[in-house]
Amino acid sequence: MLLLGTKERRLSMSEEDKVPSISPGTCLPWEQVLKDYGPPAGDESLIKDQWEQLDAFAYLYLWWWVQR
């Protein structure tokens, strides 16, 4: 929208300032965990499944508190 007497100005955000796209129902995605901590020392698929279940539970718990 352009108002009278003002010039159009486009704001650009740096990559650091952009909000990451996280899928719904997720607090901390598995890809971020791998980036922060490195690959696990065991069966990655087993640990990933457990992480995603725990993360989904944490999301539901936080959402429940917000809705109270």
N, C-alpha and C positions, 0 to 999 in steps of 0.2 A: 504494500500500500504506500502510496506516495502522497505526502501531505503538502499543502501549499507552503512555499518558502523553504522547503527542505530538499536536500539532494538525496537521491537514493544511495544507500550505503550497504554494501554487502559485508557481512561479518563471516569470517572463516575461522574454524576451530582447528587447532593443531590435533594431530592424532592422539596425543596424550590427554586432551581435554574431552574427547568424544566418549560418550557412554557406550560401554561394550554391549553388544547384542547377546543377551542371555535368554535361552529358551524359557518359556513359562514353567513354573514349578521347580525352578533351580535357583539355589543360592550361590553355589560355587561349582562351576562346571568342571568335569573331569579333565578337560584339556588344560584348564588353568592350574589344577592340582599337579598335573604332569610337568607343566612349565615351572612351577614353584619348587617342587620337591624332586623332580627327576623320575625316571622309571622305577617302578617297585621291584623289590628283590624276590618276588614270588610270581604266582600265576596272575598276570595282569588282568585277564578277563574276570577272574573271581573277585579281585580287589575292586575293579571298576564297578561290577554289579553291586557289591556291598556299599561302595561309596555313593552310587546313585540312589540306592534305597535310603541310606542315611540322610543324604542331602534332600530328598523329597520329603522325608519325615520332618526335617528341620524347617523346610519351607512351609509345610502345613501347620506346624506348631506356631511359627511366627505369624502366619496369616490368621490363625485362630485368635492369638492375642491382640492383633490389630483390630479384629472385628468385635471384640468384647465391648 
